[in-house]
Amino acid sequence: MIDRTALETPLSDWGSFAVSGIERYAEALLAERNQSGASLSTRLRSAVLAGLNKGGIDVNEIAKRLAISPRTLHRRLAAEGTTYRDVVKGVQKELAEQYLSNSQFNVDEVATRLGFADSRSFRRAFRQWTGFSPRVYREERALQGSS
Protein backbone atom coordinates (compact mmCIF):
# COMPACT_ATOMS: atom_id res chain seq x y z
CA MET A 1 0.00 0.00 0.00
CA ILE A 2 1.31 3.44 -0.90
CA ASP A 3 1.14 6.19 1.68
CA ARG A 4 -1.41 8.83 0.60
CA THR A 5 0.96 11.71 1.48
CA ALA A 6 3.53 10.24 -0.93
CA LEU A 7 0.93 10.28 -3.67
CA GLU A 8 0.09 13.91 -2.95
CA THR A 9 3.74 15.05 -2.94
CA PRO A 10 4.53 17.05 -6.10
CA LEU A 11 6.93 15.21 -8.41
CA SER A 12 9.22 18.24 -8.46
CA ASP A 13 10.03 17.52 -4.80
CA TRP A 14 11.17 13.99 -5.63
CA GLY A 15 14.21 14.92 -7.68
CA SER A 16 14.96 14.23 -11.32
CA PHE A 17 16.30 10.72 -10.71
CA ALA A 18 13.08 9.58 -9.04
CA VAL A 19 10.93 11.28 -11.64
CA SER A 20 12.78 9.64 -14.54
CA GLY A 21 12.43 6.26 -12.82
CA ILE A 22 8.72 6.78 -12.36
CA GLU A 23 8.35 7.86 -16.00
CA ARG A 24 10.21 4.72 -17.20
CA TYR A 25 8.01 2.54 -15.00
CA ALA A 26 4.84 4.22 -16.30
CA GLU A 27 5.98 3.78 -19.90
CA ALA A 28 6.66 0.09 -19.25
CA LEU A 29 3.20 -0.34 -17.73
CA LEU A 30 1.61 1.38 -20.71
CA ALA A 31 3.53 -0.79 -23.17
CA GLU A 32 2.47 -3.89 -21.25
CA ARG A 33 -1.13 -2.72 -21.18
CA ASN A 34 -1.10 -1.99 -24.91
CA GLN A 35 0.23 -5.48 -25.58
CA SER A 36 -2.21 -7.17 -23.24
CA GLY A 37 -4.89 -6.99 -25.94
CA ALA A 38 -2.53 -8.44 -28.53
CA SER A 39 -2.66 -12.10 -29.43
CA LEU A 40 -0.12 -14.38 -27.81
CA SER A 41 1.55 -14.98 -31.17
CA THR A 42 2.01 -11.20 -31.58
CA ARG A 43 3.47 -10.88 -28.09
CA LEU A 44 5.64 -13.94 -28.77
CA ARG A 45 6.93 -12.32 -31.96
CA SER A 46 8.02 -9.26 -29.98
CA ALA A 47 9.69 -11.45 -27.35
CA VAL A 48 11.52 -13.44 -30.05
CA LEU A 49 12.79 -10.22 -31.66
CA ALA A 50 14.05 -9.05 -28.28
CA GLY A 51 15.56 -12.48 -27.63
CA LEU A 52 17.44 -12.45 -30.91
CA ASN A 53 18.88 -9.05 -30.00
CA LYS A 54 20.02 -10.48 -26.67
CA GLY A 55 21.34 -13.71 -28.16
CA GLY A 56 18.73 -16.25 -27.14
CA ILE A 57 15.38 -17.61 -28.25
CA ASP A 58 15.08 -20.65 -25.99
CA VAL A 59 11.41 -21.47 -25.40
CA ASN A 60 11.90 -21.56 -21.62
CA GLU A 61 13.47 -18.11 -21.57
CA ILE A 62 10.87 -16.65 -23.92
CA ALA A 63 8.01 -18.15 -21.88
CA LYS A 64 9.54 -16.63 -18.75
CA ARG A 65 9.57 -13.19 -20.44
CA LEU A 66 5.90 -13.65 -21.28
CA ALA A 67 5.20 -14.71 -17.68
CA ILE A 68 3.70 -18.09 -18.61
CA SER A 69 4.96 -21.64 -18.54
CA PRO A 70 6.35 -23.21 -21.74
CA ARG A 71 3.50 -25.73 -21.70
CA THR A 72 0.88 -22.97 -21.47
CA LEU A 73 2.68 -21.09 -24.23
CA HIS A 74 2.46 -24.11 -26.53
CA ARG A 75 -1.16 -24.77 -25.62
CA ARG A 76 -2.30 -21.18 -26.20
CA LEU A 77 -0.41 -20.94 -29.48
CA ALA A 78 -2.10 -24.15 -30.63
CA ALA A 79 -5.45 -22.54 -29.81
CA GLU A 80 -4.42 -19.65 -32.11
CA GLY A 81 -3.52 -22.14 -34.83
CA THR A 82 0.24 -21.74 -34.70
CA THR A 83 3.32 -23.09 -32.94
CA TYR A 84 6.35 -21.65 -31.21
CA ARG A 85 8.52 -22.94 -34.03
CA ASP A 86 6.32 -21.32 -36.71
CA VAL A 87 6.51 -17.91 -35.01
CA VAL A 88 10.29 -18.14 -34.53
CA LYS A 89 10.85 -19.25 -38.12
CA GLY A 90 8.61 -16.43 -39.36
CA VAL A 91 10.63 -13.84 -37.46
CA GLN A 92 13.91 -15.37 -38.64
CA LYS A 93 12.74 -15.43 -42.27
CA GLU A 94 11.60 -11.80 -42.18
CA LEU A 95 14.84 -10.63 -40.59
CA ALA A 96 16.95 -12.76 -42.95
CA GLU A 97 15.29 -11.14 -45.95
CA GLN A 98 15.88 -7.68 -44.47
CA TYR A 99 19.52 -8.40 -43.62
CA LEU A 100 20.25 -9.86 -47.03
CA SER A 101 18.44 -7.07 -48.88
CA ASN A 102 19.60 -4.03 -46.96
CA SER A 103 22.90 -4.73 -45.25
CA GLN A 104 26.44 -5.71 -45.81
CA PHE A 105 26.32 -8.57 -43.31
CA ASN A 106 27.84 -11.72 -44.72
CA VAL A 107 25.90 -14.98 -44.48
CA ASP A 108 27.80 -16.12 -41.38
CA GLU A 109 26.89 -12.87 -39.58
CA VAL A 110 23.24 -13.17 -40.60
CA ALA A 111 23.15 -16.78 -39.37
CA THR A 112 24.62 -15.76 -36.02
CA ARG A 113 22.26 -12.80 -35.61
CA LEU A 114 19.28 -15.06 -36.26
CA GLY A 115 20.30 -17.68 -33.73
CA PHE A 116 21.44 -20.43 -36.09
CA ALA A 117 24.18 -22.78 -34.94
CA ASP A 118 26.09 -22.30 -38.19
CA SER A 119 25.77 -20.77 -41.64
CA ARG A 120 25.09 -24.15 -43.24
CA SER A 121 21.87 -24.65 -41.26
CA PHE A 122 20.88 -21.06 -42.03
CA ARG A 123 21.47 -21.58 -45.77
CA ARG A 124 19.33 -24.72 -45.71
CA ALA A 125 16.50 -22.96 -43.84
CA PHE A 126 16.67 -19.90 -46.11
CA ARG A 127 16.41 -22.10 -49.20
CA GLN A 128 13.34 -23.82 -47.71
CA TRP A 129 11.71 -20.46 -46.95
CA THR A 130 12.39 -18.71 -50.24
CA GLY A 131 13.52 -21.28 -52.79
CA PHE A 132 16.80 -19.36 -53.17
CA SER A 133 20.21 -19.53 -51.60
CA PRO A 134 21.11 -16.40 -49.59
CA ARG A 135 23.65 -15.41 -52.27
CA VAL A 136 21.15 -15.68 -55.13
CA TYR A 137 18.49 -13.88 -53.07
CA ARG A 138 20.89 -11.02 -52.37
CA GLU A 139 21.89 -10.80 -56.05
CA GLU A 140 18.22 -10.74 -57.13
CA ARG A 141 17.43 -7.95 -54.65
CA ALA A 142 20.44 -5.96 -55.87
CA LEU A 143 19.21 -6.26 -59.44
CA GLN A 144 15.71 -5.20 -58.47
CA GLY A 145 17.09 -2.20 -56.60
CA SER A 146 19.13 -1.02 -59.57
CA SER A 147 16.22 -1.27 -62.03
BALOBA-1460 file (C-alpha; in Angstrom, 3 decimals):
// residues 147
<rec num="1" residu="m" x="0.000" y="0.000" z="0.000"/>
<rec num="2" residu="i" x="1.312" y="3.435" z="-0.900"/>
<rec num="3" residu="d" x="1.142" y="6.191" z="1.683"/>
<rec num="4" residu="r" x="-1.407" y="8.830" z="0.603"/>
<rec num="5" residu="t" x="0.962" y="11.706" z="1.484"/>
<rec num="6" residu="a" x="3.534" y="10.242" z="-0.930"/>
<rec num="7" residu="l" x="0.927" y="10.280" z="-3.673"/>
<rec num="8" residu="e" x="0.094" y="13.910" z="-2.948"/>
<rec num="9" residu="t" x="3.743" y="15.054" z="-2.937"/>
<rec num="10" residu="p" x="4.525" y="17.046" z="-6.102"/>
<rec num="11" residu="l" x="6.928" y="15.213" z="-8.412"/>
<rec num="12" residu="s" x="9.220" y="18.243" z="-8.463"/>
<rec num="13" residu="d" x="10.026" y="17.516" z="-4.795"/>
<rec num="14" residu="w" x="11.169" y="13.988" z="-5.634"/>
<rec num="15" residu="g" x="14.213" y="14.925" z="-7.679"/>
<rec num="16" residu="s" x="14.958" y="14.233" z="-11.318"/>
<rec num="17" residu="f" x="16.297" y="10.717" z="-10.710"/>
<rec num="18" residu="a" x="13.085" y="9.583" z="-9.039"/>
<rec num="19" residu="v" x="10.928" y="11.284" z="-11.643"/>
<rec num="20" residu="s" x="12.780" y="9.636" z="-14.541"/>
<rec num="21" residu="g" x="12.432" y="6.263" z="-12.819"/>
<rec num="22" residu="i" x="8.716" y="6.784" z="-12.364"/>
<rec num="23" residu="e" x="8.355" y="7.856" z="-16.001"/>
<rec num="24" residu="r" x="10.205" y="4.721" z="-17.198"/>
<rec num="25" residu="y" x="8.008" y="2.545" z="-15.002"/>
<rec num="26" residu="a" x="4.843" y="4.225" z="-16.301"/>
<rec num="27" residu="e" x="5.985" y="3.779" z="-19.904"/>
<rec num="28" residu="a" x="6.664" y="0.091" z="-19.254"/>
<rec num="29" residu="l" x="3.202" y="-0.342" z="-17.726"/>
<rec num="30" residu="l" x="1.608" y="1.385" z="-20.712"/>
<rec num="31" residu="a" x="3.530" y="-0.790" z="-23.167"/>
<rec num="32" residu="e" x="2.471" y="-3.891" z="-21.252"/>
<rec num="33" residu="r" x="-1.130" y="-2.719" z="-21.176"/>
<rec num="34" residu="n" x="-1.097" y="-1.992" z="-24.907"/>
<rec num="35" residu="q" x="0.232" y="-5.480" z="-25.578"/>
<rec num="36" residu="s" x="-2.214" y="-7.175" z="-23.237"/>
<rec num="37" residu="g" x="-4.894" y="-6.994" z="-25.936"/>
<rec num="38" residu="a" x="-2.529" y="-8.444" z="-28.527"/>
<rec num="39" residu="s" x="-2.656" y="-12.104" z="-29.435"/>
<rec num="40" residu="l" x="-0.121" y="-14.378" z="-27.807"/>
<rec num="41" residu="s" x="1.551" y="-14.976" z="-31.166"/>
<rec num="42" residu="t" x="2.007" y="-11.201" z="-31.580"/>
<rec num="43" residu="r" x="3.472" y="-10.883" z="-28.086"/>
<rec num="44" residu="l" x="5.645" y="-13.942" z="-28.772"/>
<rec num="45" residu="r" x="6.925" y="-12.322" z="-31.965"/>
<rec num="46" residu="s" x="8.024" y="-9.261" z="-29.976"/>
<rec num="47" residu="a" x="9.687" y="-11.451" z="-27.352"/>
<rec num="48" residu="v" x="11.521" y="-13.441" z="-30.049"/>
<rec num="49" residu="l" x="12.787" y="-10.224" z="-31.664"/>
<rec num="50" residu="a" x="14.050" y="-9.047" z="-28.275"/>
<rec num="51" residu="g" x="15.561" y="-12.479" z="-27.631"/>
<rec num="52" residu="l" x="17.441" y="-12.448" z="-30.912"/>
<rec num="53" residu="n" x="18.885" y="-9.053" z="-30.003"/>
<rec num="54" residu="k" x="20.020" y="-10.481" z="-26.666"/>
<rec num="55" residu="g" x="21.337" y="-13.705" z="-28.156"/>
<rec num="56" residu="g" x="18.732" y="-16.251" z="-27.141"/>
<rec num="57" residu="i" x="15.377" y="-17.608" z="-28.248"/>
<rec num="58" residu="d" x="15.079" y="-20.651" z="-25.991"/>
<rec num="59" residu="v" x="11.407" y="-21.469" z="-25.402"/>
<rec num="60" residu="n" x="11.898" y="-21.561" z="-21.623"/>
<rec num="61" residu="e" x="13.474" y="-18.109" z="-21.574"/>
<rec num="62" residu="i" x="10.870" y="-16.645" z="-23.917"/>
<rec num="63" residu="a" x="8.010" y="-18.152" z="-21.878"/>
<rec num="64" residu="k" x="9.542" y="-16.632" z="-18.754"/>
<rec num="65" residu="r" x="9.570" y="-13.191" z="-20.445"/>
<rec num="66" residu="l" x="5.898" y="-13.654" z="-21.284"/>
<rec num="67" residu="a" x="5.200" y="-14.707" z="-17.676"/>
<rec num="68" residu="i" x="3.699" y="-18.085" z="-18.613"/>
<rec num="69" residu="s" x="4.962" y="-21.636" z="-18.541"/>
<rec num="70" residu="p" x="6.347" y="-23.209" z="-21.737"/>
<rec num="71" residu="r" x="3.505" y="-25.731" z="-21.699"/>
<rec num="72" residu="t" x="0.885" y="-22.967" z="-21.471"/>
<rec num="73" residu="l" x="2.676" y="-21.085" z="-24.229"/>
<rec num="74" residu="h" x="2.463" y="-24.107" z="-26.531"/>
<rec num="75" residu="r" x="-1.160" y="-24.775" z="-25.622"/>
<rec num="76" residu="r" x="-2.301" y="-21.182" z="-26.204"/>
<rec num="77" residu="l" x="-0.413" y="-20.944" z="-29.484"/>
<rec num="78" residu="a" x="-2.103" y="-24.151" z="-30.627"/>
<rec num="79" residu="a" x="-5.449" y="-22.535" z="-29.814"/>
<rec num="80" residu="e" x="-4.419" y="-19.651" z="-32.108"/>
<rec num="81" residu="g" x="-3.523" y="-22.144" z="-34.831"/>
<rec num="82" residu="t" x="0.237" y="-21.743" z="-34.705"/>
<rec num="83" residu="t" x="3.315" y="-23.086" z="-32.940"/>
<rec num="84" residu="y" x="6.355" y="-21.646" z="-31.210"/>
<rec num="85" residu="r" x="8.516" y="-22.936" z="-34.026"/>
<rec num="86" residu="d" x="6.321" y="-21.315" z="-36.705"/>
<rec num="87" residu="v" x="6.513" y="-17.915" z="-35.012"/>
<rec num="88" residu="v" x="10.294" y="-18.144" z="-34.530"/>
<rec num="89" residu="k" x="10.854" y="-19.252" z="-38.122"/>
<rec num="90" residu="g" x="8.606" y="-16.434" z="-39.359"/>
<rec num="91" residu="v" x="10.635" y="-13.844" z="-37.460"/>
<rec num="92" residu="q" x="13.912" y="-15.375" z="-38.639"/>
<rec num="93" residu="k" x="12.742" y="-15.428" z="-42.273"/>
<rec num="94" residu="e" x="11.596" y="-11.801" z="-42.175"/>
<rec num="95" residu="l" x="14.841" y="-10.627" z="-40.589"/>
<rec num="96" residu="a" x="16.952" y="-12.756" z="-42.948"/>
<rec num="97" residu="e" x="15.291" y="-11.139" z="-45.954"/>
<rec num="98" residu="q" x="15.880" y="-7.677" z="-44.475"/>
<rec num="99" residu="y" x="19.515" y="-8.399" z="-43.620"/>
<rec num="100" residu="l" x="20.254" y="-9.863" z="-47.035"/>
<rec num="101" residu="s" x="18.443" y="-7.069" z="-48.882"/>
<rec num="102" residu="n" x="19.600" y="-4.027" z="-46.963"/>
<rec num="103" residu="s" x="22.897" y="-4.726" z="-45.254"/>
<rec num="104" residu="q" x="26.441" y="-5.710" z="-45.808"/>
<rec num="105" residu="f" x="26.322" y="-8.574" z="-43.311"/>
<rec num="106" residu="n" x="27.838" y="-11.721" z="-44.723"/>
<rec num="107" residu="v" x="25.902" y="-14.982" z="-44.483"/>
<rec num="108" residu="d" x="27.803" y="-16.116" z="-41.378"/>
<rec num="109" residu="e" x="26.892" y="-12.872" z="-39.584"/>
<rec num="110" residu="v" x="23.241" y="-13.173" z="-40.595"/>
<rec num="111" residu="a" x="23.151" y="-16.779" z="-39.373"/>
<rec num="112" residu="t" x="24.619" y="-15.764" z="-36.018"/>
<rec num="113" residu="r" x="22.257" y="-12.799" z="-35.606"/>
<rec num="114" residu="l" x="19.275" y="-15.062" z="-36.265"/>
<rec num="115" residu="g" x="20.300" y="-17.682" z="-33.727"/>
<rec num="116" residu="f" x="21.440" y="-20.432" z="-36.088"/>
<rec num="117" residu="a" x="24.181" y="-22.777" z="-34.937"/>
<rec num="118" residu="d" x="26.091" y="-22.302" z="-38.194"/>
<rec num="119" residu="s" x="25.766" y="-20.773" z="-41.639"/>
<rec num="120" residu="r" x="25.093" y="-24.150" z="-43.236"/>
<rec num="121" residu="s" x="21.870" y="-24.650" z="-41.259"/>
<rec num="122" residu="f" x="20.882" y="-21.056" z="-42.033"/>
<rec num="123" residu="r" x="21.468" y="-21.576" z="-45.770"/>
<rec num="124" residu="r" x="19.325" y="-24.719" z="-45.711"/>
<rec num="125" residu="a" x="16.500" y="-22.962" z="-43.836"/>
<rec num="126" residu="f" x="16.665" y="-19.905" z="-46.110"/>
<rec num="127" residu="r" x="16.412" y="-22.100" z="-49.201"/>
<rec num="128" residu="q" x="13.340" y="-23.819" z="-47.711"/>
<rec num="129" residu="w" x="11.706" y="-20.457" z="-46.945"/>
<rec num="130" residu="t" x="12.387" y="-18.714" z="-50.235"/>
<rec num="131" residu="g" x="13.523" y="-21.280" z="-52.792"/>
<rec num="132" residu="f" x="16.803" y="-19.358" z="-53.171"/>
<rec num="133" residu="s" x="20.214" y="-19.525" z="-51.600"/>
<rec num="134" residu="p" x="21.111" y="-16.403" z="-49.593"/>
<rec num="135" residu="r" x="23.650" y="-15.407" z="-52.269"/>
<rec num="136" residu="v" x="21.149" y="-15.684" z="-55.133"/>
<rec num="137" residu="y" x="18.494" y="-13.877" z="-53.068"/>
<rec num="138" residu="r" x="20.893" y="-11.018" z="-52.366"/>
<rec num="139" residu="e" x="21.889" y="-10.796" z="-56.047"/>
<rec num="140" residu="e" x="18.222" y="-10.743" z="-57.127"/>
<rec num="141" residu="r" x="17.435" y="-7.954" z="-54.650"/>
<rec num="142" residu="a" x="20.443" y="-5.962" z="-55.872"/>
<rec num="143" residu="l" x="19.213" y="-6.263" z="-59.442"/>
<rec num="144" residu="q" x="15.705" y="-5.195" z="-58.470"/>
<rec num="145" residu="g" x="17.088" y="-2.199" z="-56.596"/>
<rec num="146" residu="s" x="19.135" y="-1.019" z="-59.573"/>
<rec num="147" residu="s" x="16.224" y="-1.270" z="-62.026"/>
